[in-house]
Amino acid sequence: MIRIIALFILVIPGASAVLGIKIMRDTLFGIEYPILFTLWFQFIVGFLLFLLGLAFIAGFILYRDRKLGKTKGRFKS
């Protein structure tokens, strides 16, 4: 049960990162979403979604590896 909860915790930021990549790609092809004002604002929103999703997943993996003692000296707390 705990593994399923951990999977759901990782799926939501992963989906936001994928959505951010899609929004950035659509910006490069000139496809504008009506909820976002301009193309440059759309690109920034996509980039932030991508960065936040990636940072959450990276932090989750780093926290887990620290807890299990699998990190090198630089990342130990």
C-alpha positions, -999 to 999 in steps of 0.1 A, spaced: 0 0 0 29 24 8 44 18 -26 12 27 -43 10 59 -24 46 67 -33 38 60 -69 8 85 -68 31 111 -51 55 108 -81 29 106 -108 14 141 -102 47 160 -105 57 138 -134 25 147 -152 30 184 -145 65 181 -160 52 164 -191 25 190 -194 52 217 -191 71 201 -220 40 200 -241 32 236 -234 67 247 -243 66 226 -275 33 241 -285 47 275 -279 76 268 -303 50 257 -330 29 288 -324 -1 271 -308 -16 294 -283 -38 283 -254 -67 307 -247 -62 306 -210 -26 319 -213 -22 354 -226 7 354 -250 32 329 -263 61 341 -241 40 338 -210 29 304 -222 65 293 -225 74 306 -190 44 287 -175 55 255 -193 91 260 -182 80 265 -145 58 235 -146 86 214 -160 112 227 -134 88 222 -105 79 187 -115 115 178 -121 127 194 -88 101 175 -68 110 141 -83 147 148 -79 142 158 -42 121 128 -36 148 105 -50 175 123 -31 156 121 2 150 83 -3 186 76 -12 198 96 19 175 76 41 188 43 27 225 55 29 231 53 -9 245 88 -14 281 99 -16 297 122 9 286 155 -7 249 147 -4 249 132 31 231 153 57 
